[in-house]
Amino acid sequence: MHRYQQTGCSTLARMVEQHLRWMQARASSPALAQACQRLTVEWHALSATRPATLH
């Protein structure tokens, strides 16, 4: 998240979103799935406040 705040790279944003969805879908425990879901919400809030640029 901090790296995205520094760069605003849209490619990085998409990769993080995909990875969080992948981790949540394959979580070995409900706690891990909830953590991924919480991070997804935080990530969307962060990426929505920062305009993406190409790098």
N, CA, C and O atoms as CSV, one atom per row, in Angstrom:
chain,resi,resn,atom,element,x,y,z
A,1,MET,N,N,0.820,-1.189,0.000
A,1,MET,CA,C,0.000,0.000,0.000
A,1,MET,C,C,0.868,1.257,0.000
A,1,MET,O,O,0.566,2.244,-0.671
A,2,HIS,N,N,1.938,1.194,0.761
A,2,HIS,CA,C,2.815,2.362,0.817
A,2,HIS,C,C,3.486,2.614,-0.527
A,2,HIS,O,O,3.660,3.762,-0.935
A,3,ARG,N,N,3.862,1.533,-1.214
A,3,ARG,CA,C,4.488,1.670,-2.532
A,3,ARG,C,C,3.517,2.314,-3.512
A,3,ARG,O,O,3.909,3.178,-4.296
A,4,TYR,N,N,2.262,1.904,-3.474
A,4,TYR,CA,C,1.268,2.492,-4.357
A,4,TYR,C,C,1.059,3.962,-4.024
A,4,TYR,O,O,0.885,4.783,-4.925
A,5,GLN,N,N,1.073,4.300,-2.745
A,5,GLN,CA,C,0.933,5.704,-2.361
A,5,GLN,C,C,2.066,6.534,-2.952
A,5,GLN,O,O,1.863,7.694,-3.312
A,6,GLN,N,N,3.241,5.955,-3.054
A,6,GLN,CA,C,4.389,6.675,-3.591
A,6,GLN,C,C,4.319,6.813,-5.106
A,6,GLN,O,O,4.695,7.852,-5.649
A,7,THR,N,N,3.843,5.777,-5.794
A,7,THR,CA,C,3.905,5.766,-7.257
A,7,THR,C,C,2.582,6.024,-7.951
A,7,THR,O,O,2.553,6.673,-8.996
A,8,GLY,N,N,1.480,5.528,-7.392
A,8,GLY,CA,C,0.190,5.644,-8.064
A,8,GLY,C,C,0.110,4.787,-9.310
A,8,GLY,O,O,-0.709,5.060,-10.187
A,9,CYS,N,N,0.937,3.757,-9.415
A,9,CYS,CA,C,1.020,2.899,-10.600
A,9,CYS,C,C,-0.245,2.040,-10.746
A,9,CYS,O,O,-0.572,1.256,-9.855
A,10,SER,N,N,-0.936,2.191,-11.848
A,10,SER,CA,C,-2.177,1.434,-12.052
A,10,SER,C,C,-1.911,-0.057,-12.224
A,10,SER,O,O,-2.750,-0.873,-11.842
A,11,THR,N,N,-0.771,-0.430,-12.786
A,11,THR,CA,C,-0.432,-1.847,-12.933
A,11,THR,C,C,-0.263,-2.492,-11.566
A,11,THR,O,O,-0.752,-3.598,-11.333
A,12,LEU,N,N,0.418,-1.814,-10.675
A,12,LEU,CA,C,0.586,-2.317,-9.313
A,12,LEU,C,C,-0.767,-2.441,-8.626
A,12,LEU,O,O,-1.018,-3.421,-7.925
A,13,ALA,N,N,-1.625,-1.474,-8.817
A,13,ALA,CA,C,-2.956,-1.509,-8.205
A,13,ALA,C,C,-3.730,-2.744,-8.652
A,13,ALA,O,O,-4.335,-3.426,-7.825
A,14,ARG,N,N,-3.718,-3.039,-9.946
A,14,ARG,CA,C,-4.424,-4.220,-10.456
A,14,ARG,C,C,-3.821,-5.507,-9.910
A,14,ARG,O,O,-4.552,-6.433,-9.558
A,15,MET,N,N,-2.501,-5.575,-9.836
A,15,MET,CA,C,-1.848,-6.782,-9.328
A,15,MET,C,C,-2.212,-7.030,-7.872
A,15,MET,O,O,-2.455,-8.172,-7.482
A,16,VAL,N,N,-2.251,-5.980,-7.069
A,16,VAL,CA,C,-2.603,-6.127,-5.655
A,16,VAL,C,C,-4.049,-6.603,-5.527
A,16,VAL,O,O,-4.336,-7.509,-4.745
A,17,GLU,N,N,-4.952,-6.002,-6.286
A,17,GLU,CA,C,-6.350,-6.412,-6.239
A,17,GLU,C,C,-6.509,-7.877,-6.625
A,17,GLU,O,O,-7.239,-8.614,-5.962
A,18,GLN,N,N,-5.839,-8.305,-7.681
A,18,GLN,CA,C,-5.918,-9.700,-8.114
A,18,GLN,C,C,-5.364,-10.637,-7.045
A,18,GLN,O,O,-5.945,-11.686,-6.769
A,19,HIS,N,N,-4.258,-10.260,-6.457
A,19,HIS,CA,C,-3.635,-11.107,-5.449
A,19,HIS,C,C,-4.512,-11.237,-4.207
A,19,HIS,O,O,-4.636,-12.327,-3.650
A,20,LEU,N,N,-5.115,-10.151,-3.774
A,20,LEU,CA,C,-5.995,-10.217,-2.611
A,20,LEU,C,C,-7.199,-11.111,-2.884
A,20,LEU,O,O,-7.602,-11.882,-2.013
A,21,ARG,N,N,-7.778,-11.020,-4.081
A,21,ARG,CA,C,-8.909,-11.887,-4.438
A,21,ARG,C,C,-8.465,-13.346,-4.473
A,21,ARG,O,O,-9.186,-14.224,-3.998
A,22,TRP,N,N,-7.283,-13.612,-5.032
A,22,TRP,CA,C,-6.758,-14.974,-5.105
A,22,TRP,C,C,-6.537,-15.537,-3.707
A,22,TRP,O,O,-6.915,-16.674,-3.424
A,23,MET,N,N,-5.924,-14.742,-2.837
A,23,MET,CA,C,-5.661,-15.202,-1.473
A,23,MET,C,C,-6.962,-15.479,-0.722
A,23,MET,O,O,-7.065,-16.475,-0.005
A,24,GLN,N,N,-7.947,-14.610,-0.881
A,24,GLN,CA,C,-9.217,-14.792,-0.183
A,24,GLN,C,C,-9.919,-16.061,-0.658
A,24,GLN,O,O,-10.477,-16.804,0.149
A,25,ALA,N,N,-9.891,-16.304,-1.946
A,25,ALA,CA,C,-10.555,-17.482,-2.495
A,25,ALA,C,C,-9.899,-18.787,-2.036
A,25,ALA,O,O,-10.567,-19.817,-1.948
A,26,ARG,N,N,-8.618,-18.749,-1.749
A,26,ARG,CA,C,-7.883,-19.956,-1.375
A,26,ARG,C,C,-7.461,-19.981,0.088
A,26,ARG,O,O,-6.596,-20.767,0.476
A,27,ALA,N,N,-8.064,-19.132,0.891
A,27,ALA,CA,C,-7.697,-19.039,2.313
A,27,ALA,C,C,-7.933,-20.365,3.020
A,27,ALA,O,O,-8.942,-21.037,2.807
A,28,SER,N,N,-6.977,-20.721,3.864
A,28,SER,CA,C,-7.068,-21.989,4.594
A,28,SER,C,C,-7.855,-21.845,5.893
A,28,SER,O,O,-8.127,-22.839,6.567
A,29,SER,N,N,-8.219,-20.623,6.244
A,29,SER,CA,C,-8.996,-20.417,7.463
A,29,SER,C,C,-9.910,-19.205,7.286
A,29,SER,O,O,-9.627,-18.326,6.472
A,30,PRO,N,N,-10.993,-19.159,8.038
A,30,PRO,CA,C,-11.889,-18.003,7.970
A,30,PRO,C,C,-11.178,-16.701,8.374
A,30,PRO,O,O,-11.472,-15.638,7.826
A,31,ALA,N,N,-10.256,-16.785,9.319
A,31,ALA,CA,C,-9.538,-15.586,9.764
A,31,ALA,C,C,-8.699,-15.005,8.630
A,31,ALA,O,O,-8.642,-13.787,8.458
A,32,LEU,N,N,-8.052,-15.869,7.861
A,32,LEU,CA,C,-7.249,-15.405,6.728
A,32,LEU,C,C,-8.139,-14.796,5.653
A,32,LEU,O,O,-7.796,-13.768,5.070
A,33,ALA,N,N,-9.281,-15.425,5.390
A,33,ALA,CA,C,-10.222,-14.884,4.404
A,33,ALA,C,C,-10.729,-13.511,4.838
A,33,ALA,O,O,-10.868,-12.609,4.012
A,34,GLN,N,N,-11.005,-13.353,6.131
A,34,GLN,CA,C,-11.472,-12.055,6.639
A,34,GLN,C,C,-10.370,-10.999,6.542
A,34,GLN,O,O,-10.645,-9.841,6.229
A,35,ALA,N,N,-9.128,-11.394,6.809
A,35,ALA,CA,C,-8.014,-10.460,6.702
A,35,ALA,C,C,-7.853,-9.989,5.260
A,35,ALA,O,O,-7.615,-8.806,5.016
A,36,CYS,N,N,-7.982,-10.899,4.314
A,36,CYS,CA,C,-7.894,-10.528,2.907
A,36,CYS,C,C,-9.030,-9.588,2.521
A,36,CYS,O,O,-8.829,-8.626,1.779
A,37,GLN,N,N,-10.213,-9.873,3.027
A,37,GLN,CA,C,-11.360,-9.018,2.732
A,37,GLN,C,C,-11.146,-7.621,3.321
A,37,GLN,O,O,-11.439,-6.619,2.668
A,38,ARG,N,N,-10.640,-7.558,4.541
A,38,ARG,CA,C,-10.371,-6.265,5.175
A,38,ARG,C,C,-9.316,-5.476,4.388
A,38,ARG,O,O,-9.461,-4.270,4.186
A,39,LEU,N,N,-8.263,-6.158,3.949
A,39,LEU,CA,C,-7.233,-5.498,3.159
A,39,LEU,C,C,-7.776,-5.011,1.821
A,39,LEU,O,O,-7.373,-3.960,1.324
A,40,THR,N,N,-8.695,-5.784,1.242
A,40,THR,CA,C,-9.313,-5.362,-0.012
A,40,THR,C,C,-10.070,-4.054,0.175
A,40,THR,O,O,-9.976,-3.151,-0.657
A,41,VAL,N,N,-10.815,-3.955,1.264
A,41,VAL,CA,C,-11.559,-2.728,1.547
A,41,VAL,C,C,-10.596,-1.558,1.746
A,41,VAL,O,O,-10.811,-0.474,1.205
A,42,GLU,N,N,-9.540,-1.780,2.517
A,42,GLU,CA,C,-8.542,-0.726,2.737
A,42,GLU,C,C,-7.869,-0.342,1.424
A,42,GLU,O,O,-7.630,0.838,1.166
A,43,TRP,N,N,-7.565,-1.331,0.602
A,43,TRP,CA,C,-6.898,-1.071,-0.670
A,43,TRP,C,C,-7.788,-0.232,-1.583
A,43,TRP,O,O,-7.318,0.723,-2.203
A,44,HIS,N,N,-9.078,-0.587,-1.669
A,44,HIS,CA,C,-9.994,0.180,-2.513
A,44,HIS,C,C,-10.111,1.619,-2.028
A,44,HIS,O,O,-10.177,2.543,-2.839
A,45,ALA,N,N,-10.135,1.815,-0.726
A,45,ALA,CA,C,-10.208,3.174,-0.187
A,45,ALA,C,C,-8.955,3.955,-0.558
A,45,ALA,O,O,-9.036,5.126,-0.929
A,46,LEU,N,N,-7.817,3.317,-0.459
A,46,LEU,CA,C,-6.549,3.969,-0.791
A,46,LEU,C,C,-6.455,4.276,-2.274
A,46,LEU,O,O,-6.117,5.396,-2.656
A,47,SER,N,N,-6.749,3.293,-3.112
A,47,SER,CA,C,-6.599,3.491,-4.549
A,47,SER,C,C,-7.632,4.477,-5.094
A,47,SER,O,O,-7.394,5.112,-6.121
A,48,ALA,N,N,-8.763,4.612,-4.428
A,48,ALA,CA,C,-9.786,5.565,-4.880
A,48,ALA,C,C,-9.383,7.007,-4.589
A,48,ALA,O,O,-9.858,7.930,-5.252
A,49,THR,N,N,-8.515,7.203,-3.610
A,49,THR,CA,C,-8.111,8.561,-3.256
A,49,THR,C,C,-6.902,9.036,-4.048
A,49,THR,O,O,-6.555,10.217,-4.008
A,50,ARG,N,N,-6.260,8.120,-4.769
A,50,ARG,CA,C,-5.048,8.456,-5.509
A,50,ARG,C,C,-5.284,8.222,-6.992
A,50,ARG,O,O,-5.603,7.100,-7.384
A,51,PRO,N,N,-5.137,9.247,-7.830
A,51,PRO,CA,C,-5.289,9.015,-9.253
A,51,PRO,C,C,-4.146,8.167,-9.786
A,51,PRO,O,O,-2.981,8.432,-9.491
A,52,ALA,N,N,-4.476,7.151,-10.569
A,52,ALA,CA,C,-3.464,6.258,-11.119
A,52,ALA,C,C,-2.743,6.924,-12.291
A,52,ALA,O,O,-3.347,7.656,-13.075
A,53,THR,N,N,-1.448,6.656,-12.392
A,53,THR,CA,C,-0.639,7.143,-13.490
A,53,THR,C,C,0.119,5.988,-14.093
A,53,THR,O,O,0.285,4.951,-13.450
A,54,LEU,N,N,0.577,6.147,-15.306
A,54,LEU,CA,C,1.356,5.095,-15.956
A,54,LEU,C,C,2.817,5.255,-15.602
A,54,LEU,O,O,3.360,6.360,-15.635
A,55,HIS,N,N,3.455,4.134,-15.260
A,55,HIS,CA,C,4.895,4.124,-14.948
A,55,HIS,C,C,5.552,3.016,-15.699
A,55,HIS,O,O,6.763,2.826,-15.584
